[in-house]
Amino acid sequence: MRQVFDLFPAQADELVRAFLDGKAFPDHLEHLAYALYDHAGPLPTVAIDACERIVQHAGRELGDLRTHRAADGHHLVSAILRLYRQSRQAERIRCLDVIDRLSQAGAYGLTAALENER
């Protein structure tokens, strides 16, 4: 999953959607979180769905430094803020909902990232 966005956009969307619905997602969501974080270009359409599912599944672990999910939270914070900046109004509302859920989870790096957005 780490190089999924190197594929053609339609192929990447299809592969990410299959991963989100697959049995491997809960145990390996960190690979998708990192792919979103690491992607240099505009994030694809499927990115908001991926962010929502990652937050839904990982929940409070995204803010728990005792777990490996804290790094996923950091990657997700970066990705969702980039997605917010590049999106239109409807997607921005979804991004804000994800940001709220990251805040509730105490996601690592969210406060500093939001301060840098001002």
Steps between C-alpha positions, in 0.01 A plus 500: 500500500788739556545565127133475405483861383776437247236316295259667261234685706215264407711196585608654831140583593389146420783341697447727803124432502568125486749534785253701711245219459750219543593286798857636506393860565466490881841345553686697233332840475834667583618432145213701355544778757865525402418493127264798547763684701783425259319574173654811346222593259138594555323236703251287306124493540512186713722670761210638705338157517832353611550764770148449633542122517842520666367733771189285540705187549800628698310749717670597825811299417596783262578709806651230718878528489526152652374351172632502146177673394635836627725512192195427286329796666791724407485383138125545491517854641734603221289332233165638614631856520641472148171353383310785662712759320453337159128418530173667419235586757329158529828319553621770739204431728595131506862598571387714794305204637816286480700778669240508780533125548879527499471767767274280711756220468783735598684421176871563520603828338150636434525805727836609356382438144187710552704781652720499190190532281410839647 
